């Protein structure tokens, strides 16, 4: 039934309801000959008689009842689709897949929770990975929007800044450099550095900072987790480049200290990024607009970061999230 159309089915259903082709013509505002021609085409497509004619009316054959049942199911599916599209347009429902680089997981859940409170019908899937993994997800079309540092250069994207992203060097609080000011970057070459894995945005920033100053530091470990890096630094295994937005708790209670290195903190930016070739559905578009407009207010306080001459952002109110579901998944 490759040539079957919705027009065939709707005329057929109208004829079945009205008991005649004339009734179908009146209901669908077409001429009786047009209905007759359409029904003849439908019977050819079915390969079986659909009507048993008697007098001016008719009854459906077994084949006709099958076609009528299919027509009713198709009409119901289309009605559900229309209702769903109306819900999407009104932002009453929808689903968004959000990619977040692992460093941003310290504040991204708070942003998404605030969005969910405003739009409880929108389901959010949170996908966490390092920079390379997040860019790969962009290329594969898995993400609607993402929160990351420097946007990818080899993927067509549209990006907008959220707020400042400081990169610092941390040490245990009893490290000899902690009480010093304006430490020369060259002095870092004599320290054991703990570094994020290749593919991490933090690793890339650290390498650019050191290479631009002609430094080849001693790398003690490569660690794929900010949490593990912080624990290793607290244990005295070395110092580390890290995002200032990952250390608020440890700086606050004195478990870590930020070294006052000349040229640091290096202030970069957080961005909300979306694939340039992918058309955003309404739910994804309104989330992207929310992150651009209000994302800065969810960034952790920069208190304790030397020479960070930026005001600490207002803290977002805490509260119960809406009923929209948020699922978290790890890339890789």
C-alpha positions as CSV (number, residue, x, y, z in Angstrom):
1,X,0.0,0.0,0.0
2,X,2.8,2.4,-1.0
3,X,0.5,4.9,-2.6
4,X,-1.9,5.1,0.3
5,X,-2.4,8.7,1.6
6,X,-4.0,10.3,4.6
7,X,-6.6,11.7,2.3
8,X,-7.7,8.2,1.3
9,X,-8.0,7.1,5.0
10,X,-9.8,10.2,6.1
11,X,-12.4,9.9,3.3
12,X,-12.8,6.2,4.0
13,X,-13.3,6.8,7.7
14,X,-15.9,9.5,7.0
15,X,-17.7,7.2,4.6
16,X,-17.7,4.4,7.3
17,X,-19.1,6.8,9.9
18,X,-21.8,8.3,7.5
19,X,-22.7,5.0,5.9
20,X,-22.4,6.3,2.3
21,X,-20.0,8.1,-0.1
22,X,-22.4,11.0,-0.2
23,X,-22.1,11.5,3.5
24,X,-18.3,11.4,3.2
25,X,-18.4,14.0,0.5
26,X,-20.5,16.4,2.7
27,X,-18.3,15.8,5.8
28,X,-15.1,16.4,3.9
29,X,-16.3,19.2,1.7
30,X,-15.5,17.4,-1.6
31,X,-17.7,16.2,-4.5
32,X,-19.2,12.7,-4.5
33,X,-17.3,11.8,-7.7
34,X,-14.1,12.7,-6.0
35,X,-14.9,10.4,-3.1
36,X,-15.8,7.6,-5.5
37,X,-12.5,7.9,-7.3
38,X,-10.5,8.0,-4.0
39,X,-12.3,4.9,-2.7
40,X,-11.6,3.1,-5.9
41,X,-7.9,3.9,-5.6
42,X,-8.0,2.7,-2.0
43,X,-9.5,-0.6,-2.9
44,X,-6.9,-1.1,-5.6
45,X,-4.2,-0.4,-3.0
46,X,-5.7,-2.8,-0.6
47,X,-6.2,-5.5,-3.2
48,X,-9.5,-6.5,-1.6
49,X,-13.1,-5.1,-1.6
50,X,-13.6,-2.8,1.3
51,X,-17.4,-2.2,0.9
52,X,-20.5,-4.4,0.4
53,X,-22.9,-2.1,-1.3
54,X,-26.6,-2.4,-0.8
55,X,-29.0,0.2,-2.2
56,X,-27.7,3.7,-1.5
57,X,-25.5,2.6,1.4
58,X,-22.9,0.0,2.1
59,X,-21.4,-2.1,4.9
60,X,-17.7,-2.7,5.5
61,X,-16.1,-6.0,4.6
62,X,-13.6,-7.7,6.9
63,X,-10.8,-5.9,4.9
64,X,-12.7,-2.6,5.3
65,X,-12.8,-3.1,9.0
66,X,-9.1,-3.6,9.1
67,X,-8.5,-0.4,7.1
68,X,-10.9,1.5,9.3
69,X,-9.1,0.3,12.4
70,X,-5.7,1.4,10.9
71,X,-7.1,4.8,10.0
72,X,-8.4,5.4,13.5
73,X,-5.1,4.4,15.0
74,X,-3.2,6.7,12.6
75,X,-5.5,9.5,13.4
76,X,-5.0,9.0,17.1
77,X,-1.2,9.0,16.7
78,X,-1.3,12.2,14.7
79,X,-3.5,13.8,17.4
80,X,-1.0,12.8,20.0
81,X,1.8,14.2,17.9
82,X,0.0,17.5,17.5
83,X,-0.6,17.7,21.3
84,X,3.1,16.9,21.9
85,X,4.2,19.6,19.5
86,X,1.9,22.1,21.2
87,X,3.5,21.2,24.5
88,X,7.0,21.7,23.1
89,X,6.0,25.1,21.8
90,X,4.6,26.1,25.1
91,X,7.6,24.6,27.0
92,X,5.3,22.4,29.0
93,X,7.4,19.4,28.1
94,X,10.6,18.5,26.3
95,X,14.0,16.9,26.7
96,X,17.5,18.4,26.5
97,X,20.9,16.6,26.5
98,X,23.5,18.8,28.2
99,X,27.2,18.1,28.0
100,X,29.4,19.3,30.8
101,X,33.2,19.2,31.0
102,X,34.2,17.5,34.2
103,X,35.6,20.7,35.7
104,X,32.2,22.4,35.4
105,X,30.4,19.7,37.4
106,X,31.1,21.8,40.5
107,X,28.4,24.3,39.5
108,X,26.5,23.0,36.5
109,X,24.1,20.9,38.6
110,X,23.0,24.0,40.5
111,X,22.3,25.8,37.2
112,X,20.3,22.9,35.8
113,X,18.3,22.5,39.1
114,X,17.3,26.2,39.0
115,X,16.2,25.7,35.3
116,X,14.2,22.6,36.3
117,X,12.4,24.5,38.9
118,X,11.2,27.0,36.3
119,X,10.4,24.3,33.7
120,X,9.3,21.2,35.6
121,X,8.1,19.4,32.5
122,X,11.4,19.5,30.7
123,X,13.6,16.4,31.2
124,X,17.4,17.0,31.3
125,X,20.1,14.4,30.6
126,X,23.5,15.5,32.0
127,X,26.5,14.0,30.2
128,X,29.9,14.5,31.9
129,X,33.3,14.1,30.2
130,X,36.6,15.8,29.7
131,X,37.1,18.3,26.9
132,X,38.0,15.8,24.2
133,X,35.1,13.5,25.1
134,X,32.6,16.4,25.1
135,X,33.8,17.6,21.7
136,X,33.5,14.1,20.3
137,X,29.9,14.0,21.6
138,X,29.3,17.2,19.6
139,X,30.6,15.6,16.5
140,X,28.4,12.6,17.0
141,X,25.3,14.8,17.5
142,X,24.7,13.5,21.0
143,X,24.4,16.9,22.7
144,X,22.0,19.8,22.4
145,X,24.1,22.3,24.4
146,X,27.3,22.1,26.5
147,X,29.1,24.0,29.2
148,X,32.9,24.2,28.6
149,X,35.9,26.4,28.5
150,X,37.4,27.3,25.2
151,X,34.9,26.3,22.4
152,X,36.1,23.7,19.9
153,X,37.8,25.1,16.8
154,X,37.3,22.2,14.4
155,X,33.5,21.8,14.9
156,X,30.9,24.4,13.8
157,X,29.4,25.8,17.0
158,X,27.7,28.8,18.3
159,X,29.0,29.9,21.7
160,X,28.3,32.6,24.3
161,X,30.3,33.4,27.5
162,X,28.9,32.6,30.9
163,X,31.5,34.1,33.2
164,X,35.2,34.1,34.2
165,X,37.1,30.9,34.7
166,X,40.3,31.3,36.8
167,X,43.2,28.8,36.5
168,X,45.5,28.6,39.5
169,X,48.2,26.6,41.1
170,X,47.4,24.9,44.4
171,X,49.6,23.5,47.1
172,X,49.2,22.0,50.6
173,X,48.8,24.7,53.3
174,X,52.3,23.9,54.8
175,X,54.1,24.3,51.5
176,X,57.1,26.8,51.7
177,X,55.7,28.9,48.9
178,X,52.3,29.5,50.4
179,X,53.4,32.5,52.5
180,X,55.3,34.1,49.6
181,X,54.0,36.7,47.1
182,X,54.8,37.1,43.4
183,X,56.4,33.8,42.9
184,X,58.3,33.5,39.6
185,X,56.9,30.9,37.2
186,X,60.4,29.6,36.8
187,X,60.4,28.4,40.4
188,X,57.6,25.9,39.4
189,X,60.1,24.0,37.4
190,X,61.7,22.7,40.6
191,X,58.4,21.4,41.9
192,X,56.7,18.1,41.2
193,X,53.5,18.9,39.2
194,X,50.4,16.8,39.2
195,X,48.6,17.2,35.9
196,X,45.2,16.3,34.4
197,X,45.2,13.8,31.6
198,X,45.8,14.7,28.0
199,X,42.6,15.9,26.5
200,X,41.6,17.9,29.5
201,X,41.1,21.6,29.1
202,X,42.9,22.2,32.4
203,X,45.9,20.3,31.1
204,X,45.9,22.4,27.9
205,X,45.9,25.7,29.9
206,X,48.8,24.5,32.1
207,X,50.9,23.4,29.2
208,X,50.4,26.7,27.4
209,X,51.3,28.7,30.5
210,X,54.5,26.7,31.1
211,X,55.6,26.4,27.4
212,X,55.1,30.2,26.9
213,X,57.7,30.7,29.6
214,X,60.1,28.1,28.3
215,X,59.5,25.8,31.3
216,X,59.7,22.0,31.3
217,X,58.4,21.0,34.7
218,X,58.8,17.6,36.4
219,X,55.4,15.9,36.1
220,X,54.9,13.5,39.0
221,X,51.5,12.0,38.0
222,X,48.8,12.3,35.4
223,X,45.4,12.1,37.1
224,X,42.0,12.1,35.3
225,X,40.0,13.5,38.2
226,X,40.0,17.0,39.9
227,X,39.0,15.3,43.2
228,X,41.9,12.9,43.1
229,X,44.3,15.8,42.2
230,X,43.1,17.7,45.2
231,X,43.6,14.7,47.5
232,X,47.1,14.1,46.1
233,X,48.1,17.7,46.7
234,X,46.7,17.6,50.3
235,X,48.8,14.4,50.8
236,X,52.0,16.3,49.8
237,X,52.6,14.5,46.5
238,X,53.1,17.8,44.6
239,X,51.5,21.0,43.4
240,X,48.9,21.3,40.6
241,X,47.3,23.5,38.0
242,X,43.6,23.5,38.5
243,X,40.4,25.4,37.9
244,X,39.7,27.9,40.7
245,X,36.1,26.8,40.5
246,X,36.9,23.3,41.8
247,X,38.5,24.3,45.1
248,X,36.1,26.6,47.0
249,X,35.4,24.1,49.8
250,X,39.1,23.1,50.3
251,X,40.3,26.8,50.3
252,X,37.5,27.7,52.7
253,X,38.4,25.2,55.3
254,X,42.2,25.5,54.9
255,X,43.0,22.1,53.3
256,X,44.5,23.7,50.2
257,X,46.2,27.0,49.4
258,X,46.5,28.9,46.2
259,X,50.1,30.0,45.3
260,X,50.6,33.7,44.2
261,X,52.4,32.9,41.0
262,X,53.1,35.9,38.7
263,X,50.8,35.6,35.7
264,X,48.2,33.7,37.6
265,X,45.3,33.3,37.9
266,X,44.9,33.0,34.2
267,X,41.4,34.2,33.7
268,X,39.6,32.4,30.9
269,X,35.9,32.1,30.3
270,X,33.1,29.6,30.7
271,X,31.0,29.2,27.6
272,X,27.6,27.7,26.7
273,X,28.1,26.1,23.3
274,X,25.6,24.5,20.9
275,X,26.3,22.7,17.6
276,X,26.0,25.2,14.8
277,X,24.6,22.6,12.4
278,X,21.9,21.3,14.7
279,X,18.5,23.0,15.0
280,X,17.5,23.6,18.6
281,X,14.1,22.5,19.8
282,X,12.3,25.0,22.0
283,X,13.3,23.3,25.3
284,X,17.0,23.3,24.3
285,X,16.8,26.9,23.1
286,X,15.3,28.2,26.4
287,X,17.9,26.3,28.4
288,X,20.7,27.8,26.3
289,X,19.2,31.3,26.8
290,X,18.8,30.7,30.6
291,X,22.5,29.7,30.9
292,X,23.7,32.8,29.0
293,X,21.5,35.1,31.0
294,X,21.9,33.7,34.5
295,X,24.8,31.2,34.4
296,X,27.3,33.6,35.9
297,X,25.4,33.8,39.2
298,X,26.0,30.0,39.8
299,X,29.8,30.2,39.5
300,X,31.6,29.4,42.8
301,X,33.0,32.3,44.8
302,X,36.5,33.3,43.9
303,X,37.3,34.3,47.4
304,X,40.8,33.0,48.3
305,X,42.1,33.2,44.8
306,X,45.0,35.8,44.8
307,X,44.5,38.9,42.6
308,X,41.2,37.7,41.2
309,X,39.8,41.2,40.8
310,X,36.2,40.1,40.1
311,X,33.2,40.4,42.4
312,X,32.1,37.1,43.8
313,X,28.8,36.1,42.1
314,X,25.5,36.1,44.1
315,X,24.7,32.7,45.4
316,X,21.6,31.2,43.8
317,X,18.8,30.3,46.2
318,X,18.6,26.6,47.1
319,X,15.4,24.8,46.8
320,X,13.6,21.8,45.7
321,X,14.0,21.0,42.0
322,X,11.0,20.7,39.8
323,X,9.5,17.5,38.6
324,X,11.4,17.5,35.4
325,X,13.8,14.5,35.5
326,X,17.5,15.1,35.4
327,X,19.7,12.1,34.5
328,X,23.4,12.1,34.7
329,X,25.7,10.0,32.5
330,X,29.5,9.8,32.2
331,X,31.0,10.0,28.8
332,X,33.6,7.4,27.7
